[in-house]
C-alpha cells in the first residue's frame, strides 16, 4: 500500500520527528518551565527562543551549503 502512494518506510523517522517538534515540545516545554519557575512569562519567552532557534538553524544550514564550507551531502534543508 505504501509503495502505491510513493511512500517508503524511512519516512516514518521524519514523521516522528515532526510530530515531536510540532506537538509534544509545545505542550511539554511550557508546563515544565512553569512548574520550575512559576512564571508564565518565562515559559512564553522560552517558546519564543525555541521558535527562533528553529528558524535560525534552517538559515544557518542554507548559508553553510551556499558558502560551501561543508559537504553538500551532509545536510538537508
PDB file of N, CA, C and O in Angstrom:
ATOM      1  N   UNK A   1       0.826  -1.199   0.000  1.00  0.00           N
ATOM      2  CA  UNK A   1       0.000   0.000   0.000  1.00  0.00           C
ATOM      3  C   UNK A   1       0.870   1.264   0.000  1.00  0.00           C
ATOM      4  O   UNK A   1       0.591   2.209  -0.738  1.00  0.00           O
ATOM      5  N   UNK A   2       1.925   1.281   0.827  1.00  0.00           N
ATOM      6  CA  UNK A   2       2.776   2.465   0.880  1.00  0.00           C
ATOM      7  C   UNK A   2       3.483   2.713  -0.441  1.00  0.00           C
ATOM      8  O   UNK A   2       3.635   3.861  -0.859  1.00  0.00           O
ATOM      9  N   UNK A   3       3.916   1.644  -1.101  1.00  0.00           N
ATOM     10  CA  UNK A   3       4.609   1.797  -2.377  1.00  0.00           C
ATOM     11  C   UNK A   3       3.683   2.403  -3.436  1.00  0.00           C
ATOM     12  O   UNK A   3       4.133   3.173  -4.284  1.00  0.00           O
ATOM     13  N   UNK A   4       2.403   2.061  -3.389  1.00  0.00           N
ATOM     14  CA  UNK A   4       1.445   2.630  -4.338  1.00  0.00           C
ATOM     15  C   UNK A   4       1.324   4.140  -4.154  1.00  0.00           C
ATOM     16  O   UNK A   4       1.138   4.877  -5.122  1.00  0.00           O
ATOM     17  N   UNK A   5       1.429   4.588  -2.916  1.00  0.00           N
ATOM     18  CA  UNK A   5       1.320   6.014  -2.615  1.00  0.00           C
ATOM     19  C   UNK A   5       2.634   6.758  -2.798  1.00  0.00           C
ATOM     20  O   UNK A   5       2.683   7.981  -2.669  1.00  0.00           O
ATOM     21  N   UNK A   6       3.704   6.019  -3.099  1.00  0.00           N
ATOM     22  CA  UNK A   6       5.009   6.648  -3.259  1.00  0.00           C
ATOM     23  C   UNK A   6       5.712   6.909  -1.943  1.00  0.00           C
ATOM     24  O   UNK A   6       6.609   7.749  -1.878  1.00  0.00           O
ATOM     25  N   UNK A   7       5.323   6.206  -0.896  1.00  0.00           N
ATOM     26  CA  UNK A   7       5.933   6.379   0.419  1.00  0.00           C
ATOM     27  C   UNK A   7       6.876   5.227   0.711  1.00  0.00           C
ATOM     28  O   UNK A   7       6.681   4.111   0.228  1.00  0.00           O
ATOM     29  N   UNK A   8       7.884   5.500   1.492  1.00  0.00           N
ATOM     30  CA  UNK A   8       8.825   4.467   1.905  1.00  0.00           C
ATOM     31  C   UNK A   8       8.866   4.416   3.425  1.00  0.00           C
ATOM     32  O   UNK A   8       8.418   5.344   4.099  1.00  0.00           O
ATOM     33  N   UNK A   9       9.404   3.330   3.956  1.00  0.00           N
ATOM     34  CA  UNK A   9       9.424   3.125   5.395  1.00  0.00           C
ATOM     35  C   UNK A   9      10.219   4.162   6.163  1.00  0.00           C
ATOM     36  O   UNK A   9       9.869   4.498   7.295  1.00  0.00           O
ATOM     37  N   UNK A  10      11.290   4.674   5.560  1.00  0.00           N
ATOM     38  CA  UNK A  10      12.133   5.616   6.301  1.00  0.00           C
ATOM     39  C   UNK A  10      11.452   6.970   6.491  1.00  0.00           C
ATOM     40  O   UNK A  10      11.929   7.788   7.277  1.00  0.00           O
ATOM     41  N   UNK A  11      10.345   7.223   5.785  1.00  0.00           N
ATOM     42  CA  UNK A  11       9.600   8.457   6.012  1.00  0.00           C
ATOM     43  C   UNK A  11       9.066   8.520   7.439  1.00  0.00           C
ATOM     44  O   UNK A  11       8.799   9.606   7.955  1.00  0.00           O
ATOM     45  N   UNK A  12       8.909   7.370   8.073  1.00  0.00           N
ATOM     46  CA  UNK A  12       8.372   7.320   9.435  1.00  0.00           C
ATOM     47  C   UNK A  12       9.266   8.073  10.411  1.00  0.00           C
ATOM     48  O   UNK A  12       8.766   8.689  11.352  1.00  0.00           O
ATOM     49  N   UNK A  13      10.586   8.033  10.201  1.00  0.00           N
ATOM     50  CA  UNK A  13      11.501   8.749  11.093  1.00  0.00           C
ATOM     51  C   UNK A  13      11.273  10.255  11.004  1.00  0.00           C
ATOM     52  O   UNK A  13      11.233  10.938  12.027  1.00  0.00           O
ATOM     53  N   UNK A  14      11.125  10.767   9.806  1.00  0.00           N
ATOM     54  CA  UNK A  14      10.877  12.198   9.634  1.00  0.00           C
ATOM     55  C   UNK A  14       9.499  12.580  10.167  1.00  0.00           C
ATOM     56  O   UNK A  14       9.325  13.656  10.740  1.00  0.00           O
ATOM     57  N   UNK A  15       8.532  11.705   9.978  1.00  0.00           N
ATOM     58  CA  UNK A  15       7.192  11.944  10.504  1.00  0.00           C
ATOM     59  C   UNK A  15       7.219  12.005  12.031  1.00  0.00           C
ATOM     60  O   UNK A  15       6.603  12.883  12.634  1.00  0.00           O
ATOM     61  N   UNK A  16       7.937  11.066  12.649  1.00  0.00           N
ATOM     62  CA  UNK A  16       8.016  11.028  14.112  1.00  0.00           C
ATOM     63  C   UNK A  16       8.703  12.280  14.652  1.00  0.00           C
ATOM     64  O   UNK A  16       8.261  12.846  15.652  1.00  0.00           O
ATOM     65  N   UNK A  17       9.780  12.714  14.000  1.00  0.00           N
ATOM     66  CA  UNK A  17      10.467  13.930  14.443  1.00  0.00           C
ATOM     67  C   UNK A  17       9.546  15.142  14.310  1.00  0.00           C
ATOM     68  O   UNK A  17       9.519  16.007  15.185  1.00  0.00           O
ATOM     69  N   UNK A  18       8.800  15.199  13.221  1.00  0.00           N
ATOM     70  CA  UNK A  18       7.868  16.307  13.029  1.00  0.00           C
ATOM     71  C   UNK A  18       6.790  16.341  14.089  1.00  0.00           C
ATOM     72  O   UNK A  18       6.430  17.411  14.578  1.00  0.00           O
ATOM     73  N   UNK A  19       6.272  15.177  14.448  1.00  0.00           N
ATOM     74  CA  UNK A  19       5.250  15.110  15.495  1.00  0.00           C
ATOM     75  C   UNK A  19       5.813  15.599  16.823  1.00  0.00           C
ATOM     76  O   UNK A  19       5.149  16.345  17.542  1.00  0.00           O
ATOM     77  N   UNK A  20       7.025  15.185  17.148  1.00  0.00           N
ATOM     78  CA  UNK A  20       7.651  15.623  18.405  1.00  0.00           C
ATOM     79  C   UNK A  20       7.833  17.131  18.399  1.00  0.00           C
ATOM     80  O   UNK A  20       7.518  17.799  19.384  1.00  0.00           O
ATOM     81  N   UNK A  21       8.342  17.673  17.296  1.00  0.00           N
ATOM     82  CA  UNK A  21       8.630  19.101  17.251  1.00  0.00           C
ATOM     83  C   UNK A  21       7.358  19.939  17.210  1.00  0.00           C
ATOM     84  O   UNK A  21       7.312  21.014  17.809  1.00  0.00           O
ATOM     85  N   UNK A  22       6.339  19.472  16.524  1.00  0.00           N
ATOM     86  CA  UNK A  22       5.131  20.274  16.352  1.00  0.00           C
ATOM     87  C   UNK A  22       4.137  20.094  17.499  1.00  0.00           C
ATOM     88  O   UNK A  22       3.423  21.033  17.850  1.00  0.00           O
ATOM     89  N   UNK A  23       4.085  18.888  18.091  1.00  0.00           N
ATOM     90  CA  UNK A  23       3.053  18.606  19.088  1.00  0.00           C
ATOM     91  C   UNK A  23       3.610  18.549  20.503  1.00  0.00           C
ATOM     92  O   UNK A  23       3.155  19.290  21.374  1.00  0.00           O
ATOM     93  N   UNK A  24       4.580  17.687  20.744  1.00  0.00           N
ATOM     94  CA  UNK A  24       4.984  17.417  22.119  1.00  0.00           C
ATOM     95  C   UNK A  24       5.826  18.524  22.742  1.00  0.00           C
ATOM     96  O   UNK A  24       5.638  18.835  23.917  1.00  0.00           O
ATOM     97  N   UNK A  25       6.738  19.121  22.004  1.00  0.00           N
ATOM     98  CA  UNK A  25       7.552  20.188  22.591  1.00  0.00           C
ATOM     99  C   UNK A  25       6.688  21.383  22.989  1.00  0.00           C
ATOM    100  O   UNK A  25       6.842  21.880  24.105  1.00  0.00           O
ATOM    101  N   UNK A  26       5.779  21.873  22.124  1.00  0.00           N
ATOM    102  CA  UNK A  26       4.932  22.992  22.567  1.00  0.00           C
ATOM    103  C   UNK A  26       4.000  22.655  23.725  1.00  0.00           C
ATOM    104  O   UNK A  26       3.559  23.558  24.436  1.00  0.00           O
ATOM    105  N   UNK A  27       3.692  21.382  23.928  1.00  0.00           N
ATOM    106  CA  UNK A  27       2.832  21.017  25.057  1.00  0.00           C
ATOM    107  C   UNK A  27       3.633  20.836  26.343  1.00  0.00           C
ATOM    108  O   UNK A  27       3.192  21.259  27.412  1.00  0.00           O
ATOM    109  N   UNK A  28       4.797  20.218  26.248  1.00  0.00           N
ATOM    110  CA  UNK A  28       5.548  19.872  27.452  1.00  0.00           C
ATOM    111  C   UNK A  28       6.475  20.977  27.941  1.00  0.00           C
ATOM    112  O   UNK A  28       6.621  21.166  29.148  1.00  0.00           O
ATOM    113  N   UNK A  29       7.099  21.706  27.032  1.00  0.00           N
ATOM    114  CA  UNK A  29       8.084  22.697  27.444  1.00  0.00           C
ATOM    115  C   UNK A  29       7.483  23.814  28.301  1.00  0.00           C
ATOM    116  O   UNK A  29       8.052  24.122  29.348  1.00  0.00           O
ATOM    117  N   UNK A  30       6.366  24.436  27.916  1.00  0.00           N
ATOM    118  CA  UNK A  30       5.821  25.494  28.777  1.00  0.00           C
ATOM    119  C   UNK A  30       5.391  24.991  30.153  1.00  0.00           C
ATOM    120  O   UNK A  30       5.605  25.671  31.157  1.00  0.00           O
ATOM    121  N   UNK A  31       4.788  23.811  30.203  1.00  0.00           N
ATOM    122  CA  UNK A  31       4.362  23.309  31.514  1.00  0.00           C
ATOM    123  C   UNK A  31       5.560  22.967  32.392  1.00  0.00           C
ATOM    124  O   UNK A  31       5.505  23.156  33.607  1.00  0.00           O
ATOM    125  N   UNK A  32       6.639  22.469  31.799  1.00  0.00           N
ATOM    126  CA  UNK A  32       7.856  22.175  32.561  1.00  0.00           C
ATOM    127  C   UNK A  32       8.463  23.459  33.121  1.00  0.00           C
ATOM    128  O   UNK A  32       8.832  23.514  34.294  1.00  0.00           O
ATOM    129  N   UNK A  33       8.565  24.486  32.287  1.00  0.00           N
ATOM    130  CA  UNK A  33       9.158  25.749  32.739  1.00  0.00           C
ATOM    131  C   UNK A  33       8.258  26.425  33.763  1.00  0.00           C
ATOM    132  O   UNK A  33       8.746  27.004  34.733  1.00  0.00           O
ATOM    133  N   UNK A  34       6.956  26.356  33.554  1.00  0.00           N
ATOM    134  CA  UNK A  34       6.020  26.949  34.514  1.00  0.00           C
ATOM    135  C   UNK A  34       6.116  26.255  35.868  1.00  0.00           C
ATOM    136  O   UNK A  34       6.046  26.912  36.907  1.00  0.00           O
ATOM    137  N   UNK A  35       6.276  24.937  35.865  1.00  0.00           N
ATOM    138  CA  UNK A  35       6.411  24.201  37.123  1.00  0.00           C
ATOM    139  C   UNK A  35       7.723  24.538  37.823  1.00  0.00           C
ATOM    140  O   UNK A  35       7.772  24.599  39.052  1.00  0.00           O
ATOM    141  N   UNK A  36       8.780  24.756  37.054  1.00  0.00           N
ATOM    142  CA  UNK A  36      10.089  25.064  37.654  1.00  0.00           C
ATOM    143  C   UNK A  36      10.183  26.493  38.162  1.00  0.00           C
ATOM    144  O   UNK A  36      10.696  26.735  39.254  1.00  0.00           O
ATOM    145  N   UNK A  37       9.683  27.452  37.364  1.00  0.00           N
ATOM    146  CA  UNK A  37       9.880  28.856  37.703  1.00  0.00           C
ATOM    147  C   UNK A  37       8.641  29.524  38.274  1.00  0.00           C
ATOM    148  O   UNK A  37       8.752  30.493  39.024  1.00  0.00           O
ATOM    149  N   UNK A  38       7.458  29.018  37.929  1.00  0.00           N
ATOM    150  CA  UNK A  38       6.224  29.652  38.372  1.00  0.00           C
ATOM    151  C   UNK A  38       5.867  30.894  37.573  1.00  0.00           C
ATOM    152  O   UNK A  38       4.967  31.640  37.959  1.00  0.00           O
ATOM    153  N   UNK A  39       6.558  31.123  36.468  1.00  0.00           N
ATOM    154  CA  UNK A  39       6.329  32.322  35.675  1.00  0.00           C
ATOM    155  C   UNK A  39       5.869  31.951  34.269  1.00  0.00           C
ATOM    156  O   UNK A  39       6.589  31.287  33.522  1.00  0.00           O
ATOM    157  N   UNK A  40       4.667  32.388  33.921  1.00  0.00           N
ATOM    158  CA  UNK A  40       4.167  32.146  32.567  1.00  0.00           C
ATOM    159  C   UNK A  40       4.931  32.986  31.549  1.00  0.00           C
ATOM    160  O   UNK A  40       5.043  32.605  30.384  1.00  0.00           O
ATOM    161  N   UNK A  41       5.455  34.125  31.985  1.00  0.00           N
ATOM    162  CA  UNK A  41       6.250  34.968  31.093  1.00  0.00           C
ATOM    163  C   UNK A  41       7.512  34.247  30.651  1.00  0.00           C
ATOM    164  O   UNK A  41       7.869  34.282  29.474  1.00  0.00           O
ATOM    165  N   UNK A  42       8.184  33.597  31.582  1.00  0.00           N
ATOM    166  CA  UNK A  42       9.398  32.865  31.224  1.00  0.00           C
ATOM    167  C   UNK A  42       9.088  31.672  30.330  1.00  0.00           C
ATOM    168  O   UNK A  42       9.891  31.325  29.463  1.00  0.00           O
ATOM    169  N   UNK A  43       7.949  31.047  30.525  1.00  0.00           N
ATOM    170  CA  UNK A  43       7.548  29.946  29.643  1.00  0.00           C
ATOM    171  C   UNK A  43       7.310  30.468  28.228  1.00  0.00           C
ATOM    172  O   UNK A  43       7.708  29.826  27.257  1.00  0.00           O
ATOM    173  N   UNK A  44       6.673  31.610  28.107  1.00  0.00           N
ATOM    174  CA  UNK A  44       6.452  32.213  26.792  1.00  0.00           C
ATOM    175  C   UNK A  44       7.741  32.631  26.126  1.00  0.00           C
ATOM    176  O   UNK A  44       7.911  32.451  24.921  1.00  0.00           O
ATOM    177  N   UNK A  45       8.657  33.193  26.911  1.00  0.00           N
ATOM    178  CA  UNK A  45       9.959  33.577  26.356  1.00  0.00           C
ATOM    179  C   UNK A  45      10.742  32.357  25.883  1.00  0.00           C
ATOM    180  O   UNK A  45      11.404  32.409  24.847  1.00  0.00           O
ATOM    181  N   UNK A  46      10.671  31.278  26.624  1.00  0.00           N
ATOM    182  CA  UNK A  46      11.368  30.056  26.217  1.00  0.00           C
ATOM    183  C   UNK A  46      10.802  29.520  24.911  1.00  0.00           C
ATOM    184  O   UNK A  46      11.555  29.049  24.058  1.00  0.00           O
ATOM    185  N   UNK A  47       9.488  29.586  24.743  1.00  0.00           N
ATOM    186  CA  UNK A  47       8.885  29.132  23.488  1.00  0.00           C
ATOM    187  C   UNK A  47       9.285  30.042  22.334  1.00  0.00           C
ATOM    188  O   UNK A  47       9.502  29.568  21.219  1.00  0.00           O
ATOM    189  N   UNK A  48       9.383  31.338  22.589  1.00  0.00           N
ATOM    190  CA  UNK A  48       9.812  32.266  21.542  1.00  0.00           C
ATOM    191  C   UNK A  48      11.253  31.993  21.129  1.00  0.00           C
ATOM    192  O   UNK A  48      11.575  31.998  19.941  1.00  0.00           O
ATOM    193  N   UNK A  49      12.115  31.755  22.106  1.00  0.00           N
ATOM    194  CA  UNK A  49      13.517  31.450  21.804  1.00  0.00           C
ATOM    195  C   UNK A  49      13.620  30.137  21.042  1.00  0.00           C
ATOM    196  O   UNK A  49      14.404  30.029  20.099  1.00  0.00           O
ATOM    197  N   UNK A  50      12.848  29.151  21.437  1.00  0.00           N
ATOM    198  CA  UNK A  50      12.859  27.864  20.734  1.00  0.00           C
ATOM    199  C   UNK A  50      12.441  28.042  19.276  1.00  0.00           C
ATOM    200  O   UNK A  50      13.070  27.484  18.377  1.00  0.00           O
ATOM    201  N   UNK A  51      11.394  28.807  19.043  1.00  0.00           N
ATOM    202  CA  UNK A  51      10.945  29.058  17.674  1.00  0.00           C
ATOM    203  C   UNK A  51      11.984  29.790  16.850  1.00  0.00           C
ATOM    204  O   UNK A  51      12.188  29.469  15.679  1.00  0.00           O
ATOM    205  N   UNK A  52      12.640  30.767  17.446  1.00  0.00           N
ATOM    206  CA  UNK A  52      13.685  31.499  16.726  1.00  0.00           C
ATOM    207  C   UNK A  52      14.878  30.605  16.411  1.00  0.00           C
ATOM    208  O   UNK A  52      15.476  30.724  15.342  1.00  0.00           O
ATOM    209  N   UNK A  53      15.231  29.711  17.334  1.00  0.00           N
ATOM    210  CA  UNK A  53      16.346  28.804  17.078  1.00  0.00           C
ATOM    211  C   UNK A  53      16.038  27.839  15.944  1.00  0.00           C
ATOM    212  O   UNK A  53      16.930  27.485  15.173  1.00  0.00           O
ATOM    213  N   UNK A  54      14.795  27.412  15.836  1.00  0.00           N
ATOM    214  CA  UNK A  54      14.409  26.532  14.728  1.00  0.00           C
ATOM    215  C   UNK A  54      14.581  27.271  13.405  1.00  0.00           C
ATOM    216  O   UNK A  54      15.093  26.704  12.440  1.00  0.00           O
ATOM    217  N   UNK A  55      14.158  28.528  13.352  1.00  0.00           N
ATOM    218  CA  UNK A  55      14.321  29.313  12.125  1.00  0.00           C
ATOM    219  C   UNK A  55      15.792  29.589  11.826  1.00  0.00           C
ATOM    220  O   UNK A  55      16.225  29.484  10.678  1.00  0.00           O
ATOM    221  N   UNK A  56      16.556  29.940  12.850  1.00  0.00           N
ATOM    222  CA  UNK A  56      17.970  30.232  12.643  1.00  0.00           C
ATOM    223  C   UNK A  56      18.745  29.002  12.204  1.00  0.00           C
ATOM    224  O   UNK A  56      19.705  29.121  11.442  1.00  0.00           O
ATOM    225  N   UNK A  57      18.353  27.833  12.667  1.00  0.00           N
ATOM    226  CA  UNK A  57      19.016  26.604  12.251  1.00  0.00           C
ATOM    227  C   UNK A  57      18.879  26.412  10.750  1.00  0.00           C
ATOM    228  O   UNK A  57      19.845  26.075  10.067  1.00  0.00           O
ATOM    229  N   UNK A  58      17.682  26.626  10.248  1.00  0.00           N
ATOM    230  CA  UNK A  58      17.455  26.465   8.809  1.00  0.00           C
ATOM    231  C   UNK A  58      18.282  27.482   8.013  1.00  0.00           C
ATOM    232  O   UNK A  58      18.886  27.128   7.001  1.00  0.00           O
ATOM    233  N   UNK A  59      18.311  28.726   8.459  1.00  0.00           N
ATOM    234  CA  UNK A  59      19.096  29.741   7.764  1.00  0.00           C
ATOM    235  C   UNK A  59      20.585  29.438   7.827  1.00  0.00           C
ATOM    236  O   UNK A  59      21.298  29.641   6.844  1.00  0.00           O
ATOM    237  N   UNK A  60      21.062  28.956   8.964  1.00  0.00           N
ATOM    238  CA  UNK A  60      22.474  28.621   9.109  1.00  0.00           C
ATOM    239  C   UNK A  60      22.867  27.481   8.185  1.00  0.00           C
ATOM    240  O   UNK A  60      23.922  27.534   7.552  1.00  0.00           O
ATOM    241  N   UNK A  61      22.044  26.461   8.100  1.00  0.00           N
ATOM    242  CA  UNK A  61      22.348  25.333   7.218  1.00  0.00           C
ATOM    243  C   UNK A  61      22.369  25.786   5.770  1.00  0.00           C
ATOM    244  O   UNK A  61      23.256  25.392   5.014  1.00  0.00           O
ATOM    245  N   UNK A  62      21.411  26.606   5.372  1.00  0.00           N
ATOM    246  CA  UNK A  62      21.419  27.117   3.992  1.00  0.00           C
ATOM    247  C   UNK A  62      22.663  27.939   3.719  1.00  0.00           C
ATOM    248  O   UNK A  62      23.269  27.812   2.655  1.00  0.00           O
ATOM    249  N   UNK A  63      23.053  28.780   4.668  1.00  0.00           N
ATOM    250  CA  UNK A  63      24.249  29.595   4.486  1.00  0.00           C
ATOM    251  C   UNK A  63      25.485  28.714   4.349  1.00  0.00           C
ATOM    252  O   UNK A  63      26.342  28.972   3.503  1.00  0.00           O
ATOM    253  N   UNK A  64      25.581  27.671   5.181  1.00  0.00           N
ATOM    254  CA  UNK A  64      26.728  26.774   5.098  1.00  0.00           C
ATOM    255  C   UNK A  64      26.775  26.044   3.767  1.00  0.00           C
ATOM    256  O   UNK A  64      27.848  25.872   3.189  1.00  0.00           O
ATOM    257  N   UNK A  65      25.636  25.618   3.283  1.00  0.00           N
ATOM    258  CA  UNK A  65      25.605  24.918   1.994  1.00  0.00           C
ATOM    259  C   UNK A  65      25.971  25.874   0.867  1.00  0.00           C
ATOM    260  O   UNK A  65      26.743  25.517  -0.024  1.00  0.00           O
ATOM    261  N   UNK A  66      25.429  27.074   0.897  1.00  0.00           N
ATOM    262  CA  UNK A  66      25.713  28.035  -0.167  1.00  0.00           C
ATOM    263  C   UNK A  66      27.152  28.516  -0.150  1.00  0.00           C
ATOM    264  O   UNK A  66      27.712  28.808  -1.207  1.00  0.00           O
ATOM    265  N   UNK A  67      27.761  28.605   1.012  1.00  0.00           N
ATOM    266  CA  UNK A  67      29.143  29.069   1.088  1.00  0.00           C
ATOM    267  C   UNK A  67      30.135  27.936   0.901  1.00  0.00           C
ATOM    268  O   UNK A  67      31.346  28.160   0.890  1.00  0.00           O
ATOM    269  N   UNK A  68      29.627  26.719   0.755  1.00  0.00           N
ATOM    270  CA  UNK A  68      30.445  25.528   0.503  1.00  0.00           C
ATOM    271  C   UNK A  68      31.476  25.287   1.604  1.00  0.00           C
ATOM    272  O   UNK A  68      32.569  24.786   1.343  1.00  0.00           O
ATOM    273  N   UNK A  69      31.120  25.647   2.830  1.00  0.00           N
ATOM    274  CA  UNK A  69      32.001  25.361   3.958  1.00  0.00           C
ATOM    275  C   UNK A  69      31.883  23.912   4.396  1.00  0.00           C
ATOM    276  O   UNK A  69      32.749  23.391   5.099  1.00  0.00           O
ATOM    277  N   UNK A  70      30.808  23.270   3.977  1.00  0.00           N
ATOM    278  CA  UNK A  70      30.595  21.877   4.343  1.00  0.00           C
ATOM    279  C   UNK A  70      30.320  21.072   3.093  1.00  0.00           C
ATOM    280  O   UNK A  70      30.080  21.627   2.020  1.00  0.00           O
ATOM    281  N   UNK A  71      30.356  19.783   3.237  1.00  0.00           N
ATOM    282  CA  UNK A  71      29.985  18.895   2.152  1.00  0.00           C
ATOM    283  C   UNK A  71      28.481  19.012   1.939  1.00  0.00           C
ATOM    284  O   UNK A  71      27.714  18.891   2.895  1.00  0.00           O
ATOM    285  N   UNK A  72      28.052  19.241   0.719  1.00  0.00           N
ATOM    286  CA  UNK A  72      26.632  19.484   0.439  1.00  0.00           C
ATOM    287  C   UNK A  72      25.760  18.279   0.744  1.00  0.00           C
ATOM    288  O   UNK A  72      24.553  18.433   0.931  1.00  0.00           O
ATOM    289  N   UNK A  73      26.330  17.095   0.800  1.00  0.00           N
ATOM    290  CA  UNK A  73      25.522  15.907   1.036  1.00  0.00           C
ATOM    291  C   UNK A  73      25.356  15.603   2.523  1.00  0.00           C
ATOM    292  O   UNK A  73      24.653  14.658   2.882  1.00  0.00           O
ATOM    293  N   UNK A  74      25.987  16.383   3.385  1.00  0.00           N
ATOM    294  CA  UNK A  74      25.920  16.113   4.817  1.00  0.00           C
ATOM    295  C   UNK A  74      24.659  16.679   5.458  1.00  0.00           C
ATOM    296  O   UNK A  74      24.202  16.161   6.477  1.00  0.00           O
ATOM    297  N   UNK A  75      24.094  17.723   4.884  1.00  0.00           N
ATOM    298  CA  UNK A  75      22.952  18.389   5.499  1.00  0.00           C
ATOM    299  C   UNK A  75      21.798  18.443   4.519  1.00  0.00           C
ATOM    300  O   UNK A  75      21.988  18.528   3.306  1.00  0.00           O
ATOM    301  N   UNK A  76      20.611  18.392   5.068  1.00  0.00           N
ATOM    302  CA  UNK A  76      19.424  18.595   4.236  1.00  0.00           C
ATOM    303  C   UNK A  76      18.741  19.871   4.683  1.00  0.00           C
ATOM    304  O   UNK A  76      18.775  20.219   5.863  1.00  0.00           O
ATOM    305  N   UNK A  77      18.135  20.554   3.765  1.00  0.00           N
ATOM    306  CA  UNK A  77      17.468  21.818   4.080  1.00  0.00           C
ATOM    307  C   UNK A  77      15.989  21.635   3.987  1.00  0.00           C
ATOM    308  O   UNK A  77      15.234  22.580   4.216  1.00  0.00           O
TER     309      UNK A  77
END
